[in-house]
Amino acid sequence: MHIKMKTARANGITVILAVAIGASSTGNIWARPSHAQEAQQNTVTTQQNKFYCNMKALNPTERSEHTKLTDRLIALRTNIVESSKGYEFQFSPSTMSIAELADWAVVENECCPFFDFHIDMENQGHLLCLRLTGEQGIKPFIRSEFQIPPK
């Protein structure tokens, strides 16, 4: 058996590919992908869609709490304003606090670091806004993840 090694570089990350090649007792040659190859395949899939949630960023308890807060944000928003780069969700400060929005944004950034978060208090403290923006193409992802109804 011998091992073929190949080095690939993508987005500043060097990946070493290794394939073990040998002969079975019947004389047939076999090859098995290495863990590095499997990781590269996963990376390629991820790179094709730059907006994805890292589901391993939060432990199950954190994920459960974050999901509850996300559901609360969706239920309590009073208005949705579309912009050229994303969406703004508006809240009444009587039902949602700026601290809750900040806590949500910190945790959301762990699993979805491609978002740009903006939290504002406007209209003399009578309007609380959470704006999600990002690179070109982010809006369909936001619409899907945050249940924005079609126009």
C-alpha positions in Angstrom: 0.0 0.0 0.0 1.2 3.5 -0.6 -0.2 6.9 0.2 -0.6 9.7 -2.4 -0.4 13.2 -0.9 -1.6 16.4 -2.5 -1.7 19.9 -1.0 -4.5 22.4 -2.0 -4.8 26.0 -0.9 -8.2 27.8 -0.8 -9.0 31.1 1.0 -5.7 31.1 2.8 -6.2 27.6 4.2 -3.9 24.7 3.3 -5.5 21.3 3.1 -3.5 18.2 2.8 -5.2 15.4 0.8 -4.1 11.9 1.4 -5.4 8.8 -0.4 -4.3 5.4 0.7 -4.0 3.1 -2.3 -3.4 -0.6 -2.0 -4.3 -4.0 -3.3 -6.9 -6.3 -1.8 -6.4 -10.0 -1.5 -8.1 -10.4 -4.9 -5.5 -8.1 -6.5 -8.0 -5.2 -7.0 -6.8 -1.7 -6.2 -8.9 0.2 -3.7 -8.8 3.8 -2.6 -10.4 5.4 0.5 -10.8 9.2 0.9 -9.0 10.6 3.9 -10.6 12.8 6.6 -8.9 15.7 4.9 -10.7 15.0 1.6 -14.0 14.7 3.4 -13.3 18.1 5.1 -12.4 19.6 1.8 -15.7 18.4 0.3 -17.6 19.9 3.2 -15.6 23.2 2.8 -16.4 23.3 -0.9 -20.1 22.9 -0.3 -20.0 25.6 2.3 -18.0 28.0 0.1 -20.5 27.7 -2.7 -23.2 29.1 -0.3 -21.5 31.8 1.8 -24.5 32.3 4.1 -24.8 29.2 6.3 -25.3 28.7 10.0 -22.6 27.0 12.0 -24.8 24.6 14.0 -21.9 23.5 16.1 -21.2 27.0 17.4 -23.7 26.6 20.2 -24.2 23.7 22.6 -27.8 22.3 22.8 -28.8 24.4 25.8 -27.5 27.6 24.1 -29.2 26.7 20.8 -32.5 26.1 22.6 -32.4 29.4 24.5 -31.3 31.3 21.3 -34.2 29.7 19.3 -36.7 30.8 22.0 -35.3 34.4 21.8 -35.4 34.3 18.0 -39.0 33.2 18.0 -39.8 36.0 20.4 -38.1 38.6 18.1 -40.1 37.3 15.2 -43.4 37.4 17.1 -42.8 40.9 18.7 -41.6 42.9 15.8 -44.0 45.6 14.9 -42.7 46.4 11.5 -40.2 45.2 8.8 -38.4 47.7 6.7 -36.5 46.5 3.6 -33.3 48.3 2.7 -30.9 47.8 -0.2 -28.6 45.8 2.0 -31.0 43.9 4.3 -33.9 44.3 6.7 -34.7 46.3 9.8 -37.0 44.8 12.4 -38.8 47.4 14.6 -40.0 46.8 18.1 -41.7 48.6 20.9 -39.4 49.1 23.9 -42.3 48.1 26.1 -42.1 44.5 24.8 -38.5 44.1 23.8 -35.4 45.6 25.4 -32.2 46.8 23.8 -30.4 44.4 26.1 -32.3 41.4 24.7 -31.5 42.6 21.2 -27.8 42.9 22.1 -27.8 39.5 23.7 -29.4 38.0 20.7 -27.0 39.6 18.3 -23.9 38.4 20.3 -25.1 34.8 20.2 -26.4 35.0 16.6 -22.9 36.2 15.6 -21.5 32.9 16.9 -23.4 30.8 14.4 -23.9 33.4 11.6 -20.8 35.7 11.6 -21.6 37.0 8.1 -24.4 39.3 9.4 -23.8 42.9 10.2 -25.8 43.9 13.2 -27.2 47.4 13.9 -29.3 48.2 17.0 -30.8 51.7 17.3 -33.2 53.4 19.7 -35.1 56.1 17.9 -38.1 58.5 18.2 -37.0 59.6 21.7 -36.8 56.1 23.0 -40.2 55.0 21.6 -38.8 52.8 18.8 -36.2 50.0 19.0 -34.7 48.8 15.7 -32.6 45.7 14.8 -31.1 46.0 11.3 -29.5 42.9 9.7 -27.3 43.5 6.7 -24.4 41.8 4.9 -22.8 41.1 1.6 -24.7 41.1 -1.6 -27.1 38.2 -1.7 -27.9 38.2 2.1 -31.5 39.3 1.7 -33.0 35.9 0.6 -31.3 34.3 3.5 -32.7 36.8 6.0 -36.2 36.4 4.4 -36.1 32.7 4.9 -34.5 32.6 8.3 -36.6 35.3 9.8 -39.9 34.4 8.2 -40.4 37.6 6.3 -43.7 37.3 4.4 -43.7 38.0 0.7 -44.7 41.4 -0.5 
